[in-house]
Amino acid sequence: MRKLSARMIHGKQIAIQIGDESRCGECAWLGVNPDASETLNLPSEVRRLFRYWMQQLLQLREGAETWLPYDFADEQTGWICFRREGNQLLAVCGTAAVEGWEISLETSRTAAPQGFRPDEPLHVQEFYLPRIIADLRVAVMDLS
């Protein structure tokens, strides 16, 4: 059964293992408000990100898609698109022409981010929804 693991590495990157693929994303702009001068606690922001993922996946309706960010870099960002079919999730990774500081976790994504391009070659993976939720709970606990 396919699974997902997510963790922080080097205190500033997110490492994602999704099925048989690995991705690494920058946390540089995760949770940052460019107009504010506050310093953020990155592990806390990554926990918030993984909780957001859980919320989006639990609320995902049959046949609908959600776009979950994992790379918050300057010039392009990394995303995982999940489509729900019963208790199964179909997943595709890719990048979009959205800058990391533009992403708000308060705004749910039901449409592809601007300029989304699936990774080549296209690799669609299937996951069991309850397993992904359990894997995300472990990722949140590991950051605590």
N, C-alpha and C positions, 0 to 999 in steps of 0.2 A: 504494500500500500504506500503510495506517495505521501511525503510529508514536507513540512516547511520548518525551517529553523531560521532564527534571526537573532543577531547579537551585535554588540558594539565591538569594534577592534581599534586599538591604538587610541581609544578615548575620543575619536572624532569621525569614525566611519561606521556605516551599517553594513554588516555582512549578511547576505540572504542566501540560504540554500533552499531552492524551491524545486522539489522533485529531483531531477537529475541535472539541474542547472545551478550555477553559482553566480551571484551578482554582488558587487560592492558599491556602496553609495556614500556620498559626502553628506555630512550633517551640518555643514557650514551655515546654512540658512534655515535649518529646521527650527521653527518656532520664533524666529527673529522678526521683530517689527522694525523695519528700516528707520522709522521715525522715532524710535525709543532708544534710550541709552542704557537700558538694563542689561545685565549679564545673565545669561541663562544657564541652567544646570542641564547639560546635554543628556546624561542618563535619564533624568526626569522627562525630558522632551521626547526621547526615544520610547520610553514607557508609554507616554501619551500617544505617540504615533501608533504603537502596536495595539493599544486599546481602541483607537480610532478604527484601525483595520478590523478588529473584532466586531465593533459596532456596525460598521458598513456591511460586513459579510452576514451578520445575524439578521440585518434588516433587508437584505437583498431578496427581492421577490423572484418567483419562478420566471425564467426567460429574460431577466434583466441583467445589466452589466454594471460594475463599479470599477473605478480606476483608482488604484492605491499607489501613492508615491513612495519611493524608497531612496531616491538619490536627489539631494537638494543642492546641486552644484550651480555655478553661476550662469552658464550659457545654455545648458540643456539639462533635463531632469530624467530620472528613470522611473518607470511605472510598471505595475502589474495590472493587467485587465482580467477581472474574474467575471464569468458568466455563469449564472445558476441554472442548473437543470436537475430538478428534484433535490436530492441530497448531494449531488455532485457539482463540483465547480470546474469549469474549463478555464485554464490560465494561459495568458500570453504575456511575455515580457517585451518591453520596448522603451524607446526614448521619445521625448517631446521637446519642442522648441519653447519651453516655458522655463523661466529662470527660477531657481530655488526659492528666492525671497518672495516670489509672487504666490506661492502655494499656501493656502490657509486650510487647516484641518477642520475649521468650522463650516466649510463649504463642501458638501457632498458632491462627488463627481459621477454623474450618470451619463455623461458624454465624453468622448475622447478628448484629452487635453490638446490644445492647439499644436498642430504639426506632429501628432503622434505617428511614429513609425515602428512597427513590430521588428524585433530583432530578426536578422537573416541568418540562416534559413528559418522560416517560420516553424515554430515548435509549440504545438498546443499540447498542454498536459492536463490530465484529469485528476481531481482530488476529491476526497470525501470531506464534506463540510464540517462535520463534528470533529474530525481529526485535525483540520487546520485550526479550528478554534482552540482545541486543546494544546496544539503546538504554540499558538500565540500566547496562551496563558503561561506556559512554561517560559517563554521569552520574557514576558513581563516580570515574572518572579525572579528570573536570573539577574535582572537589572536592579532588583530591590536591595 
